[in-house]
Amino acid sequence: MNEMIKEAINVLKENDRGGYTVPTSRLYPFQWNWDSGFTAMGLWHFNKWRAWLEIISLLDAQWENGMIPHIVFRQSDPDYFPGPDIWHSNNEPPTSCVSQPPVLATIVWQMVEKGTPYDSRKAKEIFSRLMASHRWFMESRDPVNDGVIATVHPWETGRDNCPDWDLGLSNVEVPEELETYIRRDTTHVETEQRPTQQEYDKYMAIVHFGKKVGWDNDTIYREGPFLMADPGIQFILLRATKDLLQLAKLLKLEAEFDEIQQWINKLTQGSQWLWNDIVGGFCARDIRTGEFSDGITNASMLCFYANVGNAEQKEKMRAHCERILDKCNYGFPSWDPEHKSFDKIRYWRGPVWLVMNYMIGKGLLECGFDKLAYRIMNDTKMLVDNAGMAEYFDPMEGSPLGGRNFSWTAAIYLEMCSADVSEDTINRV
């Protein structure tokens, strides 16, 4: 019996707060959007009822306009900043006021595809909520209808301090009236592994603007201090929309087919706007200026996950993938190790993240790049086997970074080792 599988199951159980799962205690004491999606995928292997409860509890916090917020504040916890009193969402339960990469439809499709009639019934119950979430992205984050999905805050991308955002953040001015605040993250994790204070000030400046305009999406898109296209959100949304169509077909929801297919067509077309000829790859881009980020990230590699790009583009991305893996002892880093902005221990500026590896590996496999896919998946398992359920990992040393006993790390490990998650293992945990 694999002891790490037992540990992964224990991590998910220990982070269970009765209906929802926190990413890890103290550092992230609430429910996070895409964390819950991946956590449900892991829970499903040993408790299907609890996996669906995770998804339903997240959807219970969905806004009337369809947005699924990136944080759900289900209790008061002064150990975290910024809390509900900073966001002013006026929702119950209180939430943040931006979203996160929309993985949920993909997770639901995987659970249904591998599951039982019970899974299909649960999926049908929430299908309209998934549609509303995708409709929100298409309307609120692409009001000009060109298929390019905007992000209005680095936190919305899930890759908070990636060098991709240096470009957009350079234009964010910190207002004098910005309220004084005290960060909590650096009391739990070493400062060198977290975003800088200058970055955090700019994050809070964007929140300040959002509150000032009552979180009106049109105003934020037109006038907000930050507006960039993110390969991560673009490709994850495209993949999730394709999976949403698969789900609709399985559930025989014919009335939804045309709208979903139109979204797929539009997103596929818009994805080409992210192709950077100079770099020879898919990169983040400032929507207002058209200026590109100049680095290949783990989000760039999600082009395979979304099956985006012509044969020449896929070959160039495959070459980038191989080159970057050859520069690391463990793949896949969150930023190109040959770029001057690479930092192997600072959050999204270099470290390896299991959720990204999982999606990259799955995409490479589906596109026929088996050798690279298995290389990444083997590295992923090795990192956990050697260093435990950390939030992220040093791509050179393989050492654990960030929070420990991390839910989505445990969930991804369970998914990758799913063939070994036996009844015997479950009963003995």
C-alpha positions in Angstrom: 0.0 0.0 0.0 1.3 3.4 -1.0 1.9 5.4 2.2 1.7 8.7 0.3 -1.8 7.9 -0.9 -2.7 7.4 2.8 -1.1 10.8 3.5 -3.0 12.5 0.7 -6.3 11.2 1.9 -5.5 12.3 5.4 -4.6 15.8 4.2 -8.0 16.2 2.5 -9.7 14.9 5.6 -7.8 17.2 7.9 -8.5 20.3 5.8 -12.3 19.5 5.7 -14.3 22.1 7.4 -17.7 20.4 7.2 -18.9 20.9 3.6 -15.9 22.7 2.2 -12.2 22.2 2.2 -9.5 24.8 3.0 -6.3 24.8 0.9 -4.3 24.5 4.1 -4.8 25.7 7.7 -3.8 29.2 8.8 -2.3 30.4 5.5 -5.5 30.0 3.5 -8.4 29.4 6.1 -11.3 29.9 3.7 -12.8 28.2 0.6 -11.0 29.0 -2.7 -12.6 28.6 -6.1 -10.2 26.5 -8.3 -8.8 24.8 -5.2 -12.2 23.4 -4.5 -12.5 22.2 -8.0 -9.3 20.2 -7.9 -10.0 19.1 -4.3 -13.3 17.6 -5.4 -11.5 15.6 -8.1 -9.3 14.1 -5.4 -12.1 13.5 -2.9 -14.1 11.7 -5.6 -11.7 8.8 -5.5 -12.6 7.9 -2.0 -15.9 9.7 -1.2 -18.1 10.6 -4.1 -20.8 12.2 -2.0 -18.2 14.5 -0.3 -16.7 15.4 -3.7 -20.1 16.7 -4.9 -20.7 18.5 -1.7 -17.5 20.4 -2.3 -18.7 21.6 -5.6 -22.2 22.4 -4.4 -20.9 24.4 -1.5 -18.7 26.5 -3.9 -21.7 27.1 -6.2 -23.8 28.2 -3.2 -21.6 31.3 -3.2 -22.1 32.0 -6.9 -23.3 35.6 -7.6 -26.6 36.4 -9.3 -24.7 37.5 -12.4 -23.1 34.0 -12.6 -19.6 34.8 -11.2 -18.1 32.2 -8.9 -15.8 34.3 -6.6 -12.3 33.3 -5.9 -12.7 33.2 -2.1 -15.7 32.3 0.0 -15.4 33.7 3.6 -17.5 31.2 5.6 -16.2 32.4 9.0 -14.2 35.2 10.5 -10.4 34.7 10.7 -8.1 37.6 11.5 -5.2 35.4 10.5 -5.9 36.2 6.8 -5.7 39.4 4.8 -7.6 40.7 2.8 -10.8 39.4 4.5 -14.5 40.2 3.8 -14.3 43.6 5.3 -11.9 44.7 2.6 -13.9 43.4 -0.4 -17.4 44.7 0.5 -19.2 42.1 -1.6 -22.5 42.5 0.2 -23.1 38.8 -0.4 -24.1 36.0 2.0 -21.8 34.2 2.6 -19.3 37.1 2.1 -16.9 36.6 -0.9 -14.2 38.3 -2.8 -15.2 40.2 -5.9 -13.1 38.6 -8.7 -13.1 35.1 -10.0 -10.5 32.4 -10.7 -9.6 30.0 -13.6 -12.8 28.2 -14.4 -11.8 24.5 -14.0 -15.2 23.4 -12.6 -16.9 22.2 -15.8 -13.8 20.1 -16.6 -13.8 18.5 -13.1 -17.5 17.8 -13.3 -17.2 16.2 -16.7 -14.3 14.0 -15.5 -16.3 12.8 -12.5 -19.3 12.0 -14.7 -17.3 10.4 -17.5 -15.7 8.0 -15.0 -18.6 7.7 -12.7 -22.1 6.3 -12.1 -25.6 7.4 -12.7 -25.3 9.2 -9.3 -22.6 11.5 -10.8 -24.8 12.2 -13.8 -27.8 13.1 -11.7 -25.6 15.5 -9.6 -24.2 17.1 -12.7 -27.6 17.7 -14.2 -28.7 19.4 -11.0 -25.9 22.0 -11.3 -25.6 22.3 -15.0 -27.4 25.6 -15.2 -25.0 27.0 -12.6 -22.0 26.0 -14.8 -23.6 27.6 -17.8 -24.1 30.8 -15.9 -20.5 30.8 -14.8 -19.3 30.4 -18.4 -21.7 33.0 -19.6 -20.4 35.5 -17.0 -16.8 35.0 -18.4 -17.9 35.5 -22.0 -20.0 38.6 -21.2 -18.2 40.3 -18.3 -14.6 39.5 -19.2 -15.1 39.9 -23.0 -17.6 42.6 -23.5 -16.2 43.5 -26.9 -16.9 39.9 -28.0 -13.6 39.2 -29.7 -12.9 35.9 -27.9 -10.1 37.3 -25.7 -10.8 36.9 -22.0 -9.6 39.7 -19.8 -8.4 39.4 -16.3 -8.8 42.5 -14.1 -6.6 41.4 -11.2 -3.5 39.1 -11.0 -5.4 37.2 -8.2 -8.1 36.3 -10.8 -5.5 34.3 -12.8 -4.5 32.2 -9.8 -0.8 33.0 -10.7 -0.6 36.1 -8.5 2.9 37.4 -8.9 3.9 35.7 -12.2 6.3 38.0 -14.2 3.5 38.0 -16.8 1.8 40.7 -14.7 4.8 43.0 -14.3 3.8 44.6 -17.5 0.3 45.4 -16.4 1.2 46.2 -12.8 3.8 48.8 -14.0 0.9 51.1 -14.9 -1.0 50.6 -11.6 -0.6 53.6 -9.4 -1.0 53.2 -5.6 -3.4 56.0 -4.5 -2.6 58.1 -1.4 -5.9 57.2 0.1 -5.2 53.5 0.1 -6.0 52.3 3.6 -3.1 51.0 5.7 -3.0 47.2 5.9 -0.9 44.4 7.5 -0.2 41.4 5.4 -0.6 38.0 7.1 0.9 35.6 4.5 4.5 36.4 5.4 3.8 35.4 9.1 3.2 31.8 7.8 5.6 31.6 4.9 9.1 33.0 4.4 9.0 36.4 2.8 11.4 35.3 0.0 8.7 32.8 -1.1 5.9 35.3 -1.4 5.0 38.3 -3.6 6.9 41.5 -2.8 5.4 44.4 -0.8 5.4 46.6 -3.9 3.3 43.9 -5.7 1.0 43.7 -2.8 0.4 47.4 -2.7 -0.6 47.3 -6.3 -2.9 44.3 -5.7 -4.6 46.4 -3.0 -4.8 49.4 -5.3 -6.8 47.4 -7.8 -9.2 46.2 -5.1 -9.5 49.9 -4.0 -10.6 50.8 -7.5 -13.1 47.9 -7.7 -14.7 49.0 -4.4 -14.9 52.6 -5.6 -16.9 51.7 -8.7 -19.1 49.2 -6.8 -17.5 46.3 -8.6 -19.2 47.2 -11.9 -17.7 44.9 -14.5 -18.2 47.3 -17.4 -16.4 50.2 -15.6 -13.6 47.9 -14.4 -13.1 46.6 -18.0 -13.1 50.1 -19.5 -11.3 52.1 -16.8 -9.7 49.7 -14.4 -6.0 50.0 -13.6 -5.2 46.4 -14.8 -6.5 44.6 -17.9 -4.5 41.7 -19.4 -5.2 38.6 -21.4 -4.0 35.5 -19.5 -3.1 32.2 -21.4 -4.1 30.4 -18.2 -7.7 31.6 -18.0 -8.1 31.6 -21.8 -7.0 28.0 -22.3 -8.6 26.7 -19.1 -12.0 28.3 -20.1 -11.7 27.0 -23.6 -11.0 23.4 -22.3 -13.8 23.7 -19.8 -16.2 24.9 -22.4 -15.4 21.9 -24.6 -16.0 19.7 -21.6 -19.2 21.5 -20.9 -20.4 20.6 -24.4 -19.5 17.0 -23.8 -21.5 17.1 -20.6 -24.5 18.7 -22.3 -24.5 16.0 -24.9 -24.3 13.2 -22.4 -27.2 14.8 -20.4 -29.1 15.4 -23.7 -29.5 19.1 -23.0 -29.9 20.0 -26.7 -31.1 23.5 -26.0 -27.6 24.5 -24.8 -25.5 23.0 -27.7 -25.5 26.1 -30.0 -24.6 28.6 -27.3 -21.7 26.5 -26.0 -20.4 25.8 -29.5 -20.4 29.5 -30.3 -18.3 30.1 -27.1 -15.9 27.4 -28.3 -15.5 29.0 -31.7 -15.0 32.5 -30.3 -12.4 31.4 -27.7 -10.5 29.4 -30.2 -10.3 32.4 -32.5 -9.4 34.7 -29.6 -6.6 32.4 -28.5 -4.5 33.3 -31.6 -4.2 36.9 -30.3 -1.9 35.5 -27.6 0.6 34.1 -30.0 3.9 36.0 -29.7 5.9 35.7 -32.9 9.0 37.1 -31.3 9.0 34.5 -28.5 7.5 31.8 -30.7 4.9 30.9 -28.1 1.6 31.8 -26.4 2.2 34.7 -24.0 0.2 37.0 -21.8 -0.7 40.3 -23.4 -1.8 43.8 -22.2 -5.3 44.3 -23.7 -5.1 48.1 -23.9 -1.6 48.5 -25.3 -1.3 45.1 -27.1 2.1 44.7 -25.6 3.3 41.1 -24.9 4.9 39.5 -21.9 8.1 38.0 -23.1 8.3 34.8 -21.2 7.0 31.2 -21.5 5.1 30.0 -18.4 3.4 26.9 -17.3 0.2 28.6 -18.4 1.6 29.0 -21.9 1.8 25.2 -21.9 -1.9 24.9 -21.4 -2.3 25.4 -25.1 -2.1 21.6 -25.3 -4.8 21.2 -22.7 -7.1 23.4 -24.8 -5.8 21.9 -28.0 -5.0 25.3 -29.4 -2.7 26.2 -32.3 -1.7 24.9 -35.7 0.9 22.2 -36.3 3.7 24.8 -36.5 2.7 26.5 -33.3 2.3 23.2 -31.4 5.8 22.1 -32.6 7.3 25.4 -31.3 5.6 25.0 -28.0 6.7 21.4 -27.8 10.3 22.6 -28.3 9.9 25.2 -25.6 8.6 22.5 -23.3 11.6 20.2 -23.9 14.1 23.1 -23.6 12.7 24.3 -20.3 12.5 20.7 -18.8 16.1 20.2 -19.7 17.0 23.3 -17.7 15.3 22.0 -14.5 15.7 18.9 -12.3 11.9 18.9 -11.8 9.4 20.2 -14.3 7.4 22.1 -15.0 8.5 25.5 -13.6 6.1 28.4 -13.5 8.5 30.7 -15.5 11.2 30.1 -18.0 14.5 29.3 -16.1 16.5 31.0 -18.9 14.7 34.3 -18.4 16.1 37.1 -16.2 13.0 37.2 -14.1 13.2 33.6 -13.0 13.2 33.0 -9.2 13.1 29.4 -8.2 11.5 29.8 -4.8 9.2 32.9 -5.1 5.6 31.7 -5.6 4.7 31.9 -9.3 8.0 33.3 -10.6 9.7 29.8 -10.9 8.4 27.1 -8.6 6.5 23.9 -9.7 2.8 23.6 -9.0 1.1 20.2 -9.2 -2.2 21.6 -10.6 -0.5 23.1 -13.5 1.6 20.0 -14.1 -1.5 17.9 -14.1 -3.2 20.0 -16.8 0.0 20.3 -18.9 0.6 16.5 -18.7 -3.0 15.7 -19.6 -2.8 18.1 -22.6 0.5 16.8 -23.9 -0.8 13.3 -23.7 -3.9 14.1 -25.6 -1.9 15.9 -28.3 0.4 12.9 -28.8 3.5 14.2 -27.0 3.6 11.1 -24.7 7.3 11.3 -23.8 7.1 14.9 -22.4 3.8 14.1 -20.7 5.2 11.1 -18.8 8.3 13.1 -17.9 6.3 15.8 -16.3 4.0 13.3 -14.5 6.9 11.3 -13.2 8.5 14.5 -11.9 5.2 15.4 -10.2 4.9 12.1 -8.3 8.6 12.3 -7.4 8.3 15.7 -5.9 5.5 14.6 -3.6 7.2 11.2 -2.8 10.3 13.1 -1.8 9.0 16.3 -0.2 5.4 15.7 0.8 2.2 17.7 0.1 3.6 21.1 -0.2 1.9 24.1 -1.9 4.7 24.4 -4.5 8.3 23.1 -5.1 11.7 24.3 -6.1 12.3 23.1 -9.7 16.0 22.7 -9.1 16.3 21.2 -5.6 12.8 19.7 -5.3 12.4 21.2 -1.9 9.0 22.0 -0.5 7.9 25.6 -0.5 4.9 27.7 0.7 2.2 26.0 2.8 2.3 22.4 3.9 -0.4 19.7 3.9 -1.9 21.3 0.9 -5.3 20.1 -0.4 -4.9 20.4 -4.1 -1.5 18.9 -4.0 -3.0 15.9 -2.2 -5.9 15.8 -4.7 -3.6 15.8 -7.8 -1.5 13.1 -6.3 -4.6 10.9 -5.7 -5.7 11.6 -9.3 -2.3 10.6 -10.7 -2.2 7.5 -8.6 -5.9 6.7 -8.9 -5.4 3.1 -10.0 -3.8 2.5 -6.6 -6.5 4.1 -4.5 -8.0 0.8 -3.4 -10.8 0.0 -1.0 -8.2 -1.4 1.3 -6.3 1.9 1.4 -9.4 3.9 2.1 -10.6 1.6 4.9 -7.3 1.8 6.6 -7.0 5.6 6.6 
